[in-house]
Amino acid sequence: MQETVILELPKLIITFCILLLIANCGELSEYDNQRIKEALGDSLITSSTSLNINMDIMEDGLLILNLKSSKAHTITEQSDKTTYLSGPVEISIFKADSLDTEVLADSAVYIPKDAIFQLYGNVKVLSKNGKSLFSDYLRWQREKDEVDTPGNVIIITEADSIVAVGFVGDTDLTNYTLNQVTGKTQFN
């Protein structure tokens, strides 16, 4: 009889532990759930990679932008998203649904919340009005239709070529301001 009680004791302890665990495994309070979500949200970073990008962006039924890149890597941290484009990167800018300007670069970074492209390495802006811009870095604020660089820039038109350090202008290169200008021009 004493052997039976001793053999039954481990089963009784295990059963008691299981019942104790089940009783303590209730739902978390709303406060605890919120704290867990905040802790996970603070540490969550997501990323995605796409290859051979060819994307059209439309506004009001009109094509405004075509973007091509061999690779796009997007990182999202909380509500901030950044896309890293590796090249070659080609951006075709349309106005009134017709091609206005082409922008080429080795790589780019796109920040959607600010609608800003940062273009790096062998940057070329080729406007359909015959003007071209060359630089190592260029920032394009898409919603303002403004491009700028603090670095060296070369602008070539049908009449002249201009070298400067610092540039601010529109994407079709019709209106711009240059700093520290050198170069040749011809007046008719």
N, C-alpha and C positions, 0 to 999 in steps of 0.2 A: 504494500500500500504506500509506503514511504517512497519507493522507487517511482511509482506512478506520479506522485505529486512532484518529485524532482524533475521528471521528464516533461511534465506539463508546464512547469514554471517558465522555461524559455519561450514556449508558445504563447503563454499568457503575457509575458513581457513584450514580445514582438507585437501581439495584437493590441496591447495598450499603447505602444509607441505609434502604431499606424493610426489608431483612433485619435491620438493626441495631435498628430500631424494634420489629419483631415480637419479636425476642429479648428486648428490655427490657420489653415489655408483658406481664408475668406477673401473677399474682394478688397482691393486697395481703396483707400478713401480718395475722394476727388482731389484733395490736396496732394496726396502721394502721387497720383496719376499725373497731375500737372507738373510736379517737380521732376518726374521721370522724363516727360516730354521735353521740358526745358533743357535738361542735362543732355539728352540725346540730340536735341536740335542744335545745341551749341557745338557739338562735335561732328555733326554730319556735313560731310563734303561729298558731293557727287560729281562724277565726271563721265563724259562720253566722248567717243572718237568716231569720226566719219571720214570716209575716204572718197576721193574724186567728187568733190562738191560742185554742183552746177545749180544755183538757186536764183530764182527770179523773185523780186520784191515788188508788189503792186500796191498802189494807193489810189483810191477812187476809180478803180478799174483801169488805171494806166500803169504801164511798166515804168518803174523809176530806177531800178537797179538790177543788174545781173552780176552775181558773184561766182567766180570759179577759183577753186583751190584744190591742190592734191590731197590735203589733209586738214581737218578741223578738229581741235580738241577743246571741248567746252568744260569748264569747271564752275560749279555752282556751290557757293558757300552762303548759307542762309538765303537771303533774297538777292545777293549779288552774283551776277553771271558774267563770265569773261570767256571769250572764244579766241583761241590761238590758231591762226591759219598759217600753214606752211606751204611753200610755193612750188612752183610760181603761183602768185596770187594775181588774179585779173578782176578788176571791177569796171563794169560798163555802166555809165551814168546816162540816164535818159531824161530828156525834157520834152514835154508834149508828145510822148511816146516815140520819139526818134533819138538815135544815138547822139549824145552831145560831147562826152568826154570818156576817155579810157584811162584807167590808172593801173599800172603794173608795179609789182614789188616782189622781193624775195620772200617776205613774210609779213604778217599783219596781226594785230590784236584788235578785237572788236569788243566794245563795252556797250551792250544794248541799252542799259538804263539811261546812258547819256548820249546814245546814238553817235559814238565816236569810233572812228577807225584810226589806229596808229600803224603806219606803214614803214617797213624797215628794209634797207638794202636795195640798191639799184632802183630807186623809186622813179617812175616816169609818169608824167601826166601829159596825155596827148589830146589836145582839144581839137574839135572839128573845125575851129576857126583858124587853124594853121599855127597855133602857138603850142610850144612844148616846154615842160618844166622837168628838170632832173635834180635829184637830191638823194641823200642817204637816209633821210627820215622826213616823214610828212604826217601831220595830224589832220584828219578830215572830220569836221563837225557836220554830219549829214543834215541835220535839221536846219542849220544856219546856212548851209551850202558854202562853207568857208574852209579853206585849207591854210595851214601855216607850218612854218618850221623855223626854229631858232638858228639852224645850221646853214651850211653852204647850199646855194641854189644857183642853177643856171637856167635862164629862160631864153629860148630861141624863138624868134618870130621871123616873118618873111623879110623884114628890113634890118634886124639886128640880133645880136646876142648879148645878154646881160649876165654878169656874175655878181652875186651879192651874198651877204651873210645876213640872214633874217628875211622872212617873206610872210605876208598875209594877203590872201586874195580869195576870189571865188573859184569854183571848180572848173569853169570854162576859160579861166585866165583872161577875162576881159577887164576886170578891175582888180588891181593889186597894189600893194605897197612894199617896197624893197628897202632894206637897210644896208649900209656900207657897200654901195654900188661901185662896180668897175665894169669895163667892157667897151665895146664899140657900138656906135649908132650912126645912122646916116639920115640926115634931114633932107627932104625934097623941097 
